[in-house]
Amino acid sequence: MRDYKQVKKTVIENELSSITCNKCGNTHTFHGEFHEKVWQDDKFQSFDFNFGYGSKFDEENWKFDLCEDCLEELVESFVHKPEGYKK
Ligand SMILES: [Zn+2]
């Protein structure tokens, strides 16, 4: 048999405080409550690539963020635009 007592604990979590575009260096610092930060987060997109064995970038993992302007510039350079792109 086990008895438990209630203990108040302090939890430390990582909270997103800013995002910097890897391409142009534009930084957005977040203010406000969590739901407001999520909304502001929509102005950046995160990318996470894993390259497989034998790839030119053999087993590397790339992570970066792009602001909407840099993402649009990148997509505009594509010969074939992504599905869903409406410009
Ligand atoms: Zn940018």
PDB file of the backbone (N, CA, C, O) and the ligand in Angstrom, with CONECT records:
HET     ZN  A 101       1
ATOM      1  N   MET A   1       0.837  -1.184   0.000  1.00  0.00           N
ATOM      2  CA  MET A   1       0.000   0.000   0.000  1.00  0.00           C
ATOM      3  C   MET A   1       0.877   1.241   0.000  1.00  0.00           C
ATOM      4  O   MET A   1       1.908   1.303   0.669  1.00  0.00           O
ATOM      5  N   ARG A   2       0.452   2.191  -0.743  1.00  0.00           N
ATOM      6  CA  ARG A   2       1.226   3.434  -0.829  1.00  0.00           C
ATOM      7  C   ARG A   2       0.328   4.626  -0.492  1.00  0.00           C
ATOM      8  O   ARG A   2      -0.836   4.680  -0.890  1.00  0.00           O
ATOM      9  N   ASP A   3       0.866   5.526   0.212  1.00  0.00           N
ATOM     10  CA  ASP A   3       0.162   6.774   0.510  1.00  0.00           C
ATOM     11  C   ASP A   3       0.855   7.906  -0.223  1.00  0.00           C
ATOM     12  O   ASP A   3       2.077   7.918  -0.372  1.00  0.00           O
ATOM     13  N   TYR A   4       0.056   8.851  -0.676  1.00  0.00           N
ATOM     14  CA  TYR A   4       0.605   9.994  -1.407  1.00  0.00           C
ATOM     15  C   TYR A   4       0.213  11.284  -0.717  1.00  0.00           C
ATOM     16  O   TYR A   4      -0.863  11.396  -0.130  1.00  0.00           O
ATOM     17  N   LYS A   5       1.077  12.222  -0.797  1.00  0.00           N
ATOM     18  CA  LYS A   5       0.756  13.548  -0.287  1.00  0.00           C
ATOM     19  C   LYS A   5       0.845  14.532  -1.442  1.00  0.00           C
ATOM     20  O   LYS A   5       1.601  14.311  -2.387  1.00  0.00           O
ATOM     21  N   GLN A   6       0.098  15.594  -1.378  1.00  0.00           N
ATOM     22  CA  GLN A   6       0.134  16.604  -2.418  1.00  0.00           C
ATOM     23  C   GLN A   6       1.340  17.506  -2.213  1.00  0.00           C
ATOM     24  O   GLN A   6       1.600  17.995  -1.113  1.00  0.00           O
ATOM     25  N   VAL A   7       2.064  17.711  -3.302  1.00  0.00           N
ATOM     26  CA  VAL A   7       3.255  18.543  -3.274  1.00  0.00           C
ATOM     27  C   VAL A   7       3.148  19.565  -4.394  1.00  0.00           C
ATOM     28  O   VAL A   7       2.873  19.209  -5.540  1.00  0.00           O
ATOM     29  N   LYS A   8       3.359  20.801  -4.075  1.00  0.00           N
ATOM     30  CA  LYS A   8       3.335  21.843  -5.096  1.00  0.00           C
ATOM     31  C   LYS A   8       4.709  21.902  -5.757  1.00  0.00           C
ATOM     32  O   LYS A   8       5.729  22.085  -5.092  1.00  0.00           O
ATOM     33  N   LYS A   9       4.714  21.743  -7.082  1.00  0.00           N
ATOM     34  CA  LYS A   9       5.976  21.765  -7.817  1.00  0.00           C
ATOM     35  C   LYS A   9       5.969  22.913  -8.819  1.00  0.00           C
ATOM     36  O   LYS A   9       4.924  23.300  -9.341  1.00  0.00           O
ATOM     37  N   THR A  10       7.132  23.435  -9.067  1.00  0.00           N
ATOM     38  CA  THR A  10       7.295  24.455 -10.094  1.00  0.00           C
ATOM     39  C   THR A  10       7.797  23.778 -11.368  1.00  0.00           C
ATOM     40  O   THR A  10       8.820  23.094 -11.358  1.00  0.00           O
ATOM     41  N   VAL A  11       7.074  23.976 -12.448  1.00  0.00           N
ATOM     42  CA  VAL A  11       7.449  23.366 -13.720  1.00  0.00           C
ATOM     43  C   VAL A  11       8.114  24.417 -14.598  1.00  0.00           C
ATOM     44  O   VAL A  11       7.586  25.512 -14.792  1.00  0.00           O
ATOM     45  N   ILE A  12       9.262  24.069 -15.115  1.00  0.00           N
ATOM     46  CA  ILE A  12       9.969  24.965 -16.031  1.00  0.00           C
ATOM     47  C   ILE A  12       9.800  24.422 -17.441  1.00  0.00           C
ATOM     48  O   ILE A  12      10.196  23.293 -17.733  1.00  0.00           O
ATOM     49  N   GLU A  13       9.209  25.235 -18.314  1.00  0.00           N
ATOM     50  CA  GLU A  13       8.989  24.826 -19.698  1.00  0.00           C
ATOM     51  C   GLU A  13       9.646  25.832 -20.623  1.00  0.00           C
ATOM     52  O   GLU A  13       9.830  26.997 -20.268  1.00  0.00           O
ATOM     53  N   ASN A  14       9.996  25.371 -21.809  1.00  0.00           N
ATOM     54  CA  ASN A  14      10.513  26.286 -22.832  1.00  0.00           C
ATOM     55  C   ASN A  14       9.335  26.967 -23.501  1.00  0.00           C
ATOM     56  O   ASN A  14       8.427  26.313 -24.015  1.00  0.00           O
ATOM     57  N   GLU A  15       9.365  28.281 -23.487  1.00  0.00           N
ATOM     58  CA  GLU A  15       8.316  29.052 -24.126  1.00  0.00           C
ATOM     59  C   GLU A  15       8.948  29.876 -25.238  1.00  0.00           C
ATOM     60  O   GLU A  15       9.945  30.568 -25.028  1.00  0.00           O
ATOM     61  N   LEU A  16       8.359  29.793 -26.412  1.00  0.00           N
ATOM     62  CA  LEU A  16       8.899  30.511 -27.560  1.00  0.00           C
ATOM     63  C   LEU A  16       8.887  32.013 -27.293  1.00  0.00           C
ATOM     64  O   LEU A  16       7.836  32.593 -27.018  1.00  0.00           O
ATOM     65  N   SER A  17      10.054  32.636 -27.375  1.00  0.00           N
ATOM     66  CA  SER A  17      10.140  34.070 -27.112  1.00  0.00           C
ATOM     67  C   SER A  17      10.428  34.870 -28.374  1.00  0.00           C
ATOM     68  O   SER A  17      10.096  36.053 -28.443  1.00  0.00           O
ATOM     69  N   SER A  18      11.040  34.241 -29.373  1.00  0.00           N
ATOM     70  CA  SER A  18      11.290  34.937 -30.637  1.00  0.00           C
ATOM     71  C   SER A  18      11.580  33.919 -31.737  1.00  0.00           C
ATOM     72  O   SER A  18      11.972  32.783 -31.472  1.00  0.00           O
ATOM     73  N   ILE A  19      11.378  34.357 -32.974  1.00  0.00           N
ATOM     74  CA  ILE A  19      11.748  33.570 -34.153  1.00  0.00           C
ATOM     75  C   ILE A  19      12.558  34.477 -35.059  1.00  0.00           C
ATOM     76  O   ILE A  19      12.194  35.633 -35.276  1.00  0.00           O
ATOM     77  N   THR A  20      13.654  33.957 -35.585  1.00  0.00           N
ATOM     78  CA  THR A  20      14.475  34.694 -36.533  1.00  0.00           C
ATOM     79  C   THR A  20      14.497  33.953 -37.854  1.00  0.00           C
ATOM     80  O   THR A  20      14.738  32.747 -37.899  1.00  0.00           O
ATOM     81  N   CYS A  21      14.247  34.679 -38.924  1.00  0.00           N
ATOM     82  CA  CYS A  21      14.299  34.103 -40.266  1.00  0.00           C
ATOM     83  C   CYS A  21      15.763  33.794 -40.586  1.00  0.00           C
ATOM     84  O   CYS A  21      16.627  34.668 -40.511  1.00  0.00           O
ATOM     85  N   ASN A  22      16.024  32.543 -40.941  1.00  0.00           N
ATOM     86  CA  ASN A  22      17.396  32.150 -41.254  1.00  0.00           C
ATOM     87  C   ASN A  22      17.932  32.850 -42.499  1.00  0.00           C
ATOM     88  O   ASN A  22      19.144  33.018 -42.634  1.00  0.00           O
ATOM     89  N   LYS A  23      17.050  33.260 -43.409  1.00  0.00           N
ATOM     90  CA  LYS A  23      17.508  33.857 -44.672  1.00  0.00           C
ATOM     91  C   LYS A  23      17.812  35.349 -44.535  1.00  0.00           C
ATOM     92  O   LYS A  23      18.896  35.793 -44.913  1.00  0.00           O
ATOM     93  N   CYS A  24      16.867  36.127 -43.998  1.00  0.00           N
ATOM     94  CA  CYS A  24      17.045  37.590 -43.963  1.00  0.00           C
ATOM     95  C   CYS A  24      17.420  38.122 -42.581  1.00  0.00           C
ATOM     96  O   CYS A  24      17.832  39.275 -42.453  1.00  0.00           O
ATOM     97  N   GLY A  25      17.282  37.303 -41.562  1.00  0.00           N
ATOM     98  CA  GLY A  25      17.650  37.723 -40.214  1.00  0.00           C
ATOM     99  C   GLY A  25      16.570  38.493 -39.490  1.00  0.00           C
ATOM    100  O   GLY A  25      16.783  38.941 -38.364  1.00  0.00           O
ATOM    101  N   ASN A  26      15.403  38.659 -40.118  1.00  0.00           N
ATOM    102  CA  ASN A  26      14.290  39.353 -39.470  1.00  0.00           C
ATOM    103  C   ASN A  26      13.854  38.574 -38.234  1.00  0.00           C
ATOM    104  O   ASN A  26      13.599  37.372 -38.300  1.00  0.00           O
ATOM    105  N   THR A  27      13.775  39.274 -37.112  1.00  0.00           N
ATOM    106  CA  THR A  27      13.385  38.632 -35.862  1.00  0.00           C
ATOM    107  C   THR A  27      12.053  39.158 -35.393  1.00  0.00           C
ATOM    108  O   THR A  27      11.804  40.364 -35.407  1.00  0.00           O
ATOM    109  N   HIS A  28      11.204  38.248 -34.979  1.00  0.00           N
ATOM    110  CA  HIS A  28       9.940  38.637 -34.367  1.00  0.00           C
ATOM    111  C   HIS A  28       9.977  38.189 -32.917  1.00  0.00           C
ATOM    112  O   HIS A  28      10.162  37.007 -32.625  1.00  0.00           O
ATOM    113  N   THR A  29       9.801  39.139 -32.012  1.00  0.00           N
ATOM    114  CA  THR A  29       9.767  38.840 -30.587  1.00  0.00           C
ATOM    115  C   THR A  29       8.316  38.730 -30.153  1.00  0.00           C
ATOM    116  O   THR A  29       7.494  39.586 -30.481  1.00  0.00           O
ATOM    117  N   PHE A  30       8.010  37.692 -29.427  1.00  0.00           N
ATOM    118  CA  PHE A  30       6.636  37.443 -29.024  1.00  0.00           C
ATOM    119  C   PHE A  30       6.303  38.118 -27.701  1.00  0.00           C
ATOM    120  O   PHE A  30       7.098  38.140 -26.761  1.00  0.00           O
ATOM    121  N   HIS A  31       5.103  38.664 -27.671  1.00  0.00           N
ATOM    122  CA  HIS A  31       4.569  39.287 -26.466  1.00  0.00           C
ATOM    123  C   HIS A  31       3.168  38.754 -26.253  1.00  0.00           C
ATOM    124  O   HIS A  31       2.546  38.263 -27.195  1.00  0.00           O
ATOM    125  N   GLY A  32       2.674  38.838 -25.069  1.00  0.00           N
ATOM    126  CA  GLY A  32       1.299  38.479 -24.795  1.00  0.00           C
ATOM    127  C   GLY A  32       1.117  37.051 -24.332  1.00  0.00           C
ATOM    128  O   GLY A  32       2.073  36.351 -24.000  1.00  0.00           O
ATOM    129  N   GLU A  33      -0.143  36.639 -24.321  1.00  0.00           N
ATOM    130  CA  GLU A  33      -0.506  35.307 -23.844  1.00  0.00           C
ATOM    131  C   GLU A  33      -0.210  34.254 -24.901  1.00  0.00           C
ATOM    132  O   GLU A  33       0.082  34.570 -26.054  1.00  0.00           O
ATOM    133  N   PHE A  34      -0.292  33.008 -24.487  1.00  0.00           N
ATOM    134  CA  PHE A  34       0.061  31.903 -25.374  1.00  0.00           C
ATOM    135  C   PHE A  34      -0.736  31.916 -26.676  1.00  0.00           C
ATOM    136  O   PHE A  34      -0.151  31.774 -27.749  1.00  0.00           O
ATOM    137  N   HIS A  35      -2.068  32.085 -26.605  1.00  0.00           N
ATOM    138  CA  HIS A  35      -2.880  32.039 -27.817  1.00  0.00           C
ATOM    139  C   HIS A  35      -2.524  33.165 -28.782  1.00  0.00           C
ATOM    140  O   HIS A  35      -2.640  33.009 -29.997  1.00  0.00           O
ATOM    141  N   GLU A  36      -2.089  34.299 -28.236  1.00  0.00           N
ATOM    142  CA  GLU A  36      -1.659  35.404 -29.095  1.00  0.00           C
ATOM    143  C   GLU A  36      -0.334  35.077 -29.768  1.00  0.00           C
ATOM    144  O   GLU A  36      -0.108  35.453 -30.919  1.00  0.00           O
ATOM    145  N   LYS A  37       0.542  34.377 -29.055  1.00  0.00           N
ATOM    146  CA  LYS A  37       1.840  34.002 -29.612  1.00  0.00           C
ATOM    147  C   LYS A  37       1.676  33.009 -30.753  1.00  0.00           C
ATOM    148  O   LYS A  37       2.382  33.090 -31.758  1.00  0.00           O
ATOM    149  N   VAL A  38       0.764  32.089 -30.602  1.00  0.00           N
ATOM    150  CA  VAL A  38       0.517  31.107 -31.654  1.00  0.00           C
ATOM    151  C   VAL A  38       0.098  31.821 -32.928  1.00  0.00           C
ATOM    152  O   VAL A  38       0.535  31.458 -34.020  1.00  0.00           O
ATOM    153  N   TRP A  39      -0.745  32.830 -32.792  1.00  0.00           N
ATOM    154  CA  TRP A  39      -1.197  33.589 -33.952  1.00  0.00           C
ATOM    155  C   TRP A  39      -0.025  34.286 -34.630  1.00  0.00           C
ATOM    156  O   TRP A  39       0.082  34.259 -35.856  1.00  0.00           O
ATOM    157  N   GLN A  40       0.856  34.911 -33.849  1.00  0.00           N
ATOM    158  CA  GLN A  40       2.016  35.606 -34.391  1.00  0.00           C
ATOM    159  C   GLN A  40       2.986  34.645 -35.062  1.00  0.00           C
ATOM    160  O   GLN A  40       3.703  35.023 -35.989  1.00  0.00           O
ATOM    161  N   ASP A  41       3.008  33.401 -34.591  1.00  0.00           N
ATOM    162  CA  ASP A  41       3.885  32.364 -35.118  1.00  0.00           C
ATOM    163  C   ASP A  41       3.562  32.055 -36.573  1.00  0.00           C
ATOM    164  O   ASP A  41       4.418  31.550 -37.299  1.00  0.00           O
ATOM    165  N   ASP A  42       2.337  32.349 -37.014  1.00  0.00           N
ATOM    166  CA  ASP A  42       1.916  32.041 -38.379  1.00  0.00           C
ATOM    167  C   ASP A  42       2.676  32.843 -39.429  1.00  0.00           C
ATOM    168  O   ASP A  42       2.588  32.528 -40.616  1.00  0.00           O
ATOM    169  N   LYS A  43       3.411  33.861 -39.030  1.00  0.00           N
ATOM    170  CA  LYS A  43       4.154  34.675 -39.995  1.00  0.00           C
ATOM    171  C   LYS A  43       5.489  34.041 -40.378  1.00  0.00           C
ATOM    172  O   LYS A  43       6.208  34.562 -41.231  1.00  0.00           O
ATOM    173  N   PHE A  44       5.815  32.917 -39.746  1.00  0.00           N
ATOM    174  CA  PHE A  44       7.035  32.174 -40.037  1.00  0.00           C
ATOM    175  C   PHE A  44       6.674  30.716 -40.276  1.00  0.00           C
ATOM    176  O   PHE A  44       5.680  30.215 -39.750  1.00  0.00           O
ATOM    177  N   GLN A  45       7.484  30.050 -41.066  1.00  0.00           N
ATOM    178  CA  GLN A  45       7.318  28.617 -41.272  1.00  0.00           C
ATOM    179  C   GLN A  45       8.610  27.921 -40.869  1.00  0.00           C
ATOM    180  O   GLN A  45       9.706  28.402 -41.155  1.00  0.00           O
ATOM    181  N   SER A  46       8.466  26.796 -40.210  1.00  0.00           N
ATOM    182  CA  SER A  46       9.618  26.007 -39.783  1.00  0.00           C
ATOM    183  C   SER A  46       9.824  24.833 -40.723  1.00  0.00           C
ATOM    184  O   SER A  46       8.865  24.212 -41.181  1.00  0.00           O
ATOM    185  N   PHE A  47      11.079  24.537 -41.002  1.00  0.00           N
ATOM    186  CA  PHE A  47      11.430  23.422 -41.878  1.00  0.00           C
ATOM    187  C   PHE A  47      12.377  22.488 -41.126  1.00  0.00           C
ATOM    188  O   PHE A  47      13.247  22.930 -40.375  1.00  0.00           O
ATOM    189  N   ASP A  48      12.191  21.222 -41.340  1.00  0.00           N
ATOM    190  CA  ASP A  48      12.987  20.199 -40.650  1.00  0.00           C
ATOM    191  C   ASP A  48      13.228  19.072 -41.650  1.00  0.00           C
ATOM    192  O   ASP A  48      12.305  18.338 -42.001  1.00  0.00           O
ATOM    193  N   PHE A  49      14.472  18.939 -42.105  1.00  0.00           N
ATOM    194  CA  PHE A  49      14.816  17.938 -43.112  1.00  0.00           C
ATOM    195  C   PHE A  49      15.776  16.916 -42.529  1.00  0.00           C
ATOM    196  O   PHE A  49      16.705  17.266 -41.801  1.00  0.00           O
ATOM    197  N   ASN A  50      15.550  15.679 -42.845  1.00  0.00           N
ATOM    198  CA  ASN A  50      16.483  14.605 -42.513  1.00  0.00           C
ATOM    199  C   ASN A  50      16.972  14.001 -43.824  1.00  0.00           C
ATOM    200  O   ASN A  50      16.174  13.537 -44.638  1.00  0.00           O
ATOM    201  N   PHE A  51      18.266  14.010 -44.019  1.00  0.00           N
ATOM    202  CA  PHE A  51      18.839  13.425 -45.231  1.00  0.00           C
ATOM    203  C   PHE A  51      19.281  11.999 -44.923  1.00  0.00           C
ATOM    204  O   PHE A  51      19.920  11.725 -43.908  1.00  0.00           O
ATOM    205  N   GLY A  52      18.927  11.130 -45.808  1.00  0.00           N
ATOM    206  CA  GLY A  52      19.223   9.718 -45.595  1.00  0.00           C
ATOM    207  C   GLY A  52      20.658   9.346 -45.918  1.00  0.00           C
ATOM    208  O   GLY A  52      21.429  10.136 -46.461  1.00  0.00           O
ATOM    209  N   TYR A  53      20.980   8.126 -45.565  1.00  0.00           N
ATOM    210  CA  TYR A  53      22.294   7.570 -45.837  1.00  0.00           C
ATOM    211  C   TYR A  53      22.521   7.560 -47.346  1.00  0.00           C
ATOM    212  O   TYR A  53      21.651   7.133 -48.105  1.00  0.00           O
ATOM    213  N   GLY A  54      23.685   8.028 -47.778  1.00  0.00           N
ATOM    214  CA  GLY A  54      24.001   8.058 -49.197  1.00  0.00           C
ATOM    215  C   GLY A  54      23.618   9.350 -49.874  1.00  0.00           C
ATOM    216  O   GLY A  54      23.990   9.580 -51.024  1.00  0.00           O
ATOM    217  N   SER A  55      22.876  10.202 -49.179  1.00  0.00           N
ATOM    218  CA  SER A  55      22.518  11.507 -49.720  1.00  0.00           C
ATOM    219  C   SER A  55      23.771  12.387 -49.813  1.00  0.00           C
ATOM    220  O   SER A  55      24.776  12.120 -49.154  1.00  0.00           O
ATOM    221  N   LYS A  56      23.700  13.414 -50.621  1.00  0.00           N
ATOM    222  CA  LYS A  56      24.776  14.414 -50.680  1.00  0.00           C
ATOM    223  C   LYS A  56      25.046  14.986 -49.283  1.00  0.00           C
ATOM    224  O   LYS A  56      26.174  15.366 -48.969  1.00  0.00           O
ATOM    225  N   PHE A  57      24.000  15.044 -48.450  1.00  0.00           N
ATOM    226  CA  PHE A  57      24.117  15.557 -47.080  1.00  0.00           C
ATOM    227  C   PHE A  57      23.907  14.410 -46.095  1.00  0.00           C
ATOM    228  O   PHE A  57      23.118  14.504 -45.156  1.00  0.00           O
ATOM    229  N   ASP A  58      24.612  13.367 -46.332  1.00  0.00           N
ATOM    230  CA  ASP A  58      24.526  12.103 -45.612  1.00  0.00           C
ATOM    231  C   ASP A  58      24.171  12.233 -44.122  1.00  0.00           C
ATOM    232  O   ASP A  58      24.984  12.652 -43.299  1.00  0.00           O
ATOM    233  N   GLU A  59      22.935  11.859 -43.819  1.00  0.00           N
ATOM    234  CA  GLU A  59      22.420  11.783 -42.450  1.00  0.00           C
ATOM    235  C   GLU A  59      22.466  13.108 -41.677  1.00  0.00           C
ATOM    236  O   GLU A  59      22.462  13.109 -40.446  1.00  0.00           O
ATOM    237  N   GLU A  60      22.510  14.225 -42.395  1.00  0.00           N
ATOM    238  CA  GLU A  60      22.431  15.522 -41.715  1.00  0.00           C
ATOM    239  C   GLU A  60      20.969  15.836 -41.406  1.00  0.00           C
ATOM    240  O   GLU A  60      20.061  15.325 -42.060  1.00  0.00           O
ATOM    241  N   ASN A  61      20.760  16.668 -40.419  1.00  0.00           N
ATOM    242  CA  ASN A  61      19.416  17.134 -40.062  1.00  0.00           C
ATOM    243  C   ASN A  61      19.449  18.653 -40.089  1.00  0.00           C
ATOM    244  O   ASN A  61      20.190  19.287 -39.338  1.00  0.00           O
ATOM    245  N   TRP A  62      18.643  19.222 -40.958  1.00  0.00           N
ATOM    246  CA  TRP A  62      18.594  20.678 -41.069  1.00  0.00           C
ATOM    247  C   TRP A  62      17.289  21.178 -40.489  1.00  0.00           C
ATOM    248  O   TRP A  62      16.220  20.628 -40.756  1.00  0.00           O
ATOM    249  N   LYS A  63      17.389  22.225 -39.696  1.00  0.00           N
ATOM    250  CA  LYS A  63      16.201  22.893 -39.157  1.00  0.00           C
ATOM    251  C   LYS A  63      16.382  24.383 -39.360  1.00  0.00           C
ATOM    252  O   LYS A  63      17.424  24.943 -39.021  1.00  0.00           O
ATOM    253  N   PHE A  64      15.367  25.021 -39.911  1.00  0.00           N
ATOM    254  CA  PHE A  64      15.431  26.465 -40.058  1.00  0.00           C
ATOM    255  C   PHE A  64      14.036  27.053 -40.166  1.00  0.00           C
ATOM    256  O   PHE A  64      13.052  26.345 -40.381  1.00  0.00           O
ATOM    257  N   ASP A  65      13.978  28.385 -40.009  1.00  0.00           N
ATOM    258  CA  ASP A  65      12.718  29.119 -40.109  1.00  0.00           C
ATOM    259  C   ASP A  65      12.852  30.177 -41.196  1.00  0.00           C
ATOM    260  O   ASP A  65      13.907  30.787 -41.370  1.00  0.00           O
ATOM    261  N   LEU A  66      11.767  30.376 -41.914  1.00  0.00           N
ATOM    262  CA  LEU A  66      11.712  31.432 -42.927  1.00  0.00           C
ATOM    263  C   LEU A  66      10.501  32.311 -42.671  1.00  0.00           C
ATOM    264  O   LEU A  66       9.425  31.823 -42.327  1.00  0.00           O
ATOM    265  N   CYS A  67      10.693  33.636 -42.845  1.00  0.00           N
ATOM    266  CA  CYS A  67       9.549  34.534 -42.770  1.00  0.00           C
ATOM    267  C   CYS A  67       8.744  34.383 -44.066  1.00  0.00           C
ATOM    268  O   CYS A  67       9.224  33.790 -45.032  1.00  0.00           O
ATOM    269  N   GLU A  68       7.553  34.907 -44.081  1.00  0.00           N
ATOM    270  CA  GLU A  68       6.689  34.757 -45.254  1.00  0.00           C
ATOM    271  C   GLU A  68       7.290  35.389 -46.505  1.00  0.00           C
ATOM    272  O   GLU A  68       7.161  34.838 -47.598  1.00  0.00           O
ATOM    273  N   ASP A  69       7.945  36.539 -46.359  1.00  0.00           N
ATOM    274  CA  ASP A  69       8.540  37.198 -47.529  1.00  0.00           C
ATOM    275  C   ASP A  69       9.640  36.339 -48.146  1.00  0.00           C
ATOM    276  O   ASP A  69       9.704  36.200 -49.368  1.00  0.00           O
ATOM    277  N   CYS A  70      10.501  35.767 -47.319  1.00  0.00           N
ATOM    278  CA  CYS A  70      11.593  34.929 -47.834  1.00  0.00           C
ATOM    279  C   CYS A  70      11.050  33.620 -48.405  1.00  0.00           C
ATOM    280  O   CYS A  70      11.574  33.108 -49.394  1.00  0.00           O
ATOM    281  N   LEU A  71      10.016  33.086 -47.791  1.00  0.00           N
ATOM    282  CA  LEU A  71       9.401  31.869 -48.315  1.00  0.00           C
ATOM    283  C   LEU A  71       8.787  32.139 -49.688  1.00  0.00           C
ATOM    284  O   LEU A  71       8.921  31.332 -50.608  1.00  0.00           O
ATOM    285  N   GLU A  72       8.119  33.272 -49.814  1.00  0.00           N
ATOM    286  CA  GLU A  72       7.518  33.632 -51.100  1.00  0.00           C
ATOM    287  C   GLU A  72       8.609  33.810 -52.167  1.00  0.00           C
ATOM    288  O   GLU A  72       8.453  33.367 -53.305  1.00  0.00           O
ATOM    289  N   GLU A  73       9.706  34.461 -51.787  1.00  0.00           N
ATOM    290  CA  GLU A  73      10.817  34.652 -52.716  1.00  0.00           C
ATOM    291  C   GLU A  73      11.388  33.309 -53.168  1.00  0.00           C
ATOM    292  O   GLU A  73      11.689  33.121 -54.346  1.00  0.00           O
ATOM    293  N   LEU A  74      11.534  32.385 -52.234  1.00  0.00           N
ATOM    294  CA  LEU A  74      12.039  31.051 -52.556  1.00  0.00           C
ATOM    295  C   LEU A  74      11.089  30.327 -53.506  1.00  0.00           C
ATOM    296  O   LEU A  74      11.517  29.759 -54.511  1.00  0.00           O
ATOM    297  N   VAL A  75       9.817  30.350 -53.186  1.00  0.00           N
ATOM    298  CA  VAL A  75       8.813  29.657 -53.999  1.00  0.00           C
ATOM    299  C   VAL A  75       8.710  30.268 -55.392  1.00  0.00           C
ATOM    300  O   VAL A  75       8.501  29.557 -56.375  1.00  0.00           O
ATOM    301  N   GLU A  76       8.858  31.588 -55.472  1.00  0.00           N
ATOM    302  CA  GLU A  76       8.815  32.248 -56.775  1.00  0.00           C
ATOM    303  C   GLU A  76       9.984  31.807 -57.660  1.00  0.00           C
ATOM    304  O   GLU A  76       9.905  31.931 -58.882  1.00  0.00           O
ATOM    305  N   SER A  77      11.066  31.296 -57.066  1.00  0.00           N
ATOM    306  CA  SER A  77      12.213  30.827 -57.849  1.00  0.00           C
ATOM    307  C   SER A  77      11.993  29.406 -58.370  1.00  0.00           C
ATOM    308  O   SER A  77      12.780  28.930 -59.188  1.00  0.00           O
ATOM    309  N   PHE A  78      10.957  28.729 -57.922  1.00  0.00           N
ATOM    310  CA  PHE A  78      10.671  27.358 -58.360  1.00  0.00           C
ATOM    311  C   PHE A  78      10.190  27.360 -59.812  1.00  0.00           C
ATOM    312  O   PHE A  78       9.409  28.228 -60.202  1.00  0.00           O
ATOM    313  N   VAL A  79      10.635  26.424 -60.590  1.00  0.00           N
ATOM    314  CA  VAL A  79      10.089  26.219 -61.934  1.00  0.00           C
ATOM    315  C   VAL A  79       8.650  25.720 -61.801  1.00  0.00           C
ATOM    316  O   VAL A  79       7.760  26.165 -62.526  1.00  0.00           O
ATOM    317  N   HIS A  80       8.434  24.801 -60.876  1.00  0.00           N
ATOM    318  CA  HIS A  80       7.103  24.266 -60.613  1.00  0.00           C
ATOM    319  C   HIS A  80       6.681  24.724 -59.220  1.00  0.00           C
ATOM    320  O   HIS A  80       7.290  24.326 -58.227  1.00  0.00           O
ATOM    321  N   LYS A  81       5.657  25.547 -59.141  1.00  0.00           N
ATOM    322  CA  LYS A  81       5.195  26.095 -57.869  1.00  0.00           C
ATOM    323  C   LYS A  81       4.552  24.985 -57.030  1.00  0.00           C
ATOM    324  O   LYS A  81       4.014  24.023 -57.579  1.00  0.00           O
ATOM    325  N   PRO A  82       4.608  25.117 -55.719  1.00  0.00           N
ATOM    326  CA  PRO A  82       4.003  24.100 -54.844  1.00  0.00           C
ATOM    327  C   PRO A  82       2.490  24.018 -55.040  1.00  0.00           C
ATOM    328  O   PRO A  82       1.841  24.999 -55.403  1.00  0.00           O
ATOM    329  N   GLU A  83       1.952  22.846 -54.797  1.00  0.00           N
ATOM    330  CA  GLU A  83       0.504  22.685 -54.817  1.00  0.00           C
ATOM    331  C   GLU A  83      -0.094  23.607 -53.768  1.00  0.00           C
ATOM    332  O   GLU A  83       0.441  23.721 -52.666  1.00  0.00           O
ATOM    333  N   GLY A  84      -1.170  24.250 -54.090  1.00  0.00           N
ATOM    334  CA  GLY A  84      -1.851  25.114 -53.137  1.00  0.00           C
ATOM    335  C   GLY A  84      -1.371  26.552 -53.160  1.00  0.00           C
ATOM    336  O   GLY A  84      -2.004  27.422 -52.563  1.00  0.00           O
ATOM    337  N   TYR A  85      -0.263  26.818 -53.838  1.00  0.00           N
ATOM    338  CA  TYR A  85       0.261  28.173 -53.927  1.00  0.00           C
ATOM    339  C   TYR A  85      -0.625  28.962 -54.873  1.00  0.00           C
ATOM    340  O   TYR A  85      -0.830  28.545 -56.013  1.00  0.00           O
ATOM    341  N   LYS A  86      -1.159  30.098 -54.423  1.00  0.00           N
ATOM    342  CA  LYS A  86      -2.216  30.782 -55.173  1.00  0.00           C
ATOM    343  C   LYS A  86      -1.797  32.125 -55.764  1.00  0.00           C
ATOM    344  O   LYS A  86      -2.661  32.960 -56.034  1.00  0.00           O
ATOM    345  N   LYS A  87      -0.548  32.354 -55.967  1.00  0.00           N
ATOM    346  CA  LYS A  87      -0.172  33.660 -56.513  1.00  0.00           C
ATOM    347  C   LYS A  87       0.064  33.583 -58.005  1.00  0.00           C
ATOM    348  O   LYS A  87       0.389  34.592 -58.631  1.00  0.00           O
TER     349      LYS A  87
HETATM  350 ZN    ZN A 101      13.079  36.391 -44.088  1.00  0.00          ZN2+
END
